[in-house]
Amino acid sequence: MSDLRSIDDASMNPFLKKVVFFSSGGSFLDGYVLSIIGVALVELTMWLNLSAVDSALIGAASLAGIFAGSIVGGRLTDALGRRKMFIIDVSAIGVTSLACVLIQVPWQLVLLRFLLGFFIGADYPIATSLIAEFVPKKQRAIGMGIVSAAWYLGATAAAFVGFALFAVEGGWRWMLGSAIVPCVVLLIGRHDIPESPRWLLKRGRAADAQKVMVKVWGEEIDLDEPDQAPSGKSAFAQIFASGYLGRIVYLGLLILCQVVPMYAMYTFGPRIMEAFGLGSGALSILGEALVSLFFLVGSVPAMFWLNSLGRRPLLIGSLALMAVGLFIPGVWPGASIVVIVLAFGLYAFFSGGPGILQWLYPNELFPTHVRATAVGVAIAISRIGVVVSTYGLPLFLEAYGIGPTMLVGFGLLLAALVLSIFMAPETRGLTLTEASSLTQLSERK
């Protein structure tokens, strides 16, 4: 029996905080890039003479890219390592963002938005796996909470950047190209973050893993990684095997039901605000920024509630309140501005807990050798619905109006609530090995 402390029992230090901060940068980019298009479309619609179908294709393209990128990126991250992919994808996002500045016709933007989504999707399993594998168990929820908050921060920043550039000649070009700035910052910050020692150990590189542990903690640390990859099975076969199949299906459906309304809000935020009579043009962008602030603020207490209340109770309670937040504007679309904003605020604030769990659960519930693959597949399952809904939202909104559109979102959240009552696990206080074990988690339940 080893007397050494494990990573799960170690304390946070400045280097680990750096790992969390710069790993979360990919999530910031995600929120920024996916949200800035909603602001840019206000001008782009006139400049490119976009139809409702064009807008739908542009909105759905990045989400289709995320579907492909999360699967490919997750598998490559488990095969090649976290660090290599950590650098490659941010570089690709920066280059693709700059290319968006040069577009002349709608199909070019559709293609580039797909590529952006692909590289952003690849960052989901890369960054969250690094955080899960470096951060102690007591800080794991906070670490993933910062990832979630970074998404909302990026989306909020996009709304304010869009507002500032709205009146500028050709401002949409600056909006789409502005993602290069955070990309450069991330590349500088990520350059000296090492490979995950857990991944190195699984690849038979124990000496390299030990070097990383000494560099990060300054002392010997027990990795607590007894599980071994079953021989003869691919990573995809393992996550869809008996026991893990239920977990991956639940996570995919949970994330789908949660993010479809949120992505719709961000991709077509100004248009939704206009449909509720909350202003047009720059004013509608400010309305979206206000709702985005509710998302951001709500993620902060949720980081701590996940440890104090537990994963399962917070998830179920939050989904119920989020559903109420969309039910009100769904049945009362003509309500006053105050009522609509407060309803959206209720929905957005309590999105914090489920928003964190979409990153935390997949990383906790699967072992190291397939962790990134599982994150990628869970995200990909959810993005199937998101692609369809984002393509269909402007068409549905045009055909049926804003009330029924909100009620569809309410129905999805209600489905997630029922599903979670029966299937949501409790992983609070467990090590990664315990949480990913089929037997130990079942015994706890």
Secondary structure by P-SEA (a helix, b strand, c coil): cccccccccccccaaaaaaaaaaaaaaaaaaaaaaaaaaaaaaaaaaacccaaaaaaaaaaaaaaaaaaaaaaaaaaaaccaaaaacaaaaaaaaaaaaaaacccaaaaaaaaaaaaaaaaaaaaaaaaaaaacccccaaaaaaaaaaaaaaaaaaaaaaaaaaaccccaaaaaaaacaaaaaaaaaaaaccccccaaaaaaacaaaaaaaaaaaaccccccccccccccccccaaaaaacccaaaaaaaaaaaaaaccaaaaaaaaaaaaaaaaaccccaaaaaaaaaaaaaaaaaaaaaaaaaaaaccaaaaaaaaaaaaaaaaaaaaccccccaaaaaaaaaaaaaaaaaaaaaaacaaaaacccccaaaaaaaaaaaaaaaaaaaaaaaaaaaacccaaaaaaaaaaaaaaaaaaaacbbbbbcccccccccccccccccc
